[in-house]
Amino acid sequence: MEIELANQQRDIKITEWFGQYGRRLLAFVRSKIQDIEVAEDTAQDVWLQLTRQQDLEEIEQIGNWLFTAARNRVTDYYRKKKTVPFSQIA
């Protein structure tokens, strides 16, 4: 019962963060990745990464965490692609 309550509180916290940061995070990723589907997948990966974090209480500033994770995902995307000129990612 205690674990279930903790999971519910965790879900509520993530839902609140999504409401607060979801659109801005997607807009940030879309400003870096022109392909809309890839940008949406990248932003979704950031949220998935957040749900997999063991202790959300250790994240001091969630906005910084989300945008850093998104920037890292964008960088990974371009590293894999390699044919994109640097001017498109800056």
Protein Blocks (a to p, Z undefined) as FASTA:
>chain_A
ZZmmmmmmmmmmmmmmmmmmmmmmmmmmmmmmmblmlmmmmmmmmmmmmmmpmblmlpmb
lmlmmmmmmmmmmmmmmmmnomacfklmZZ
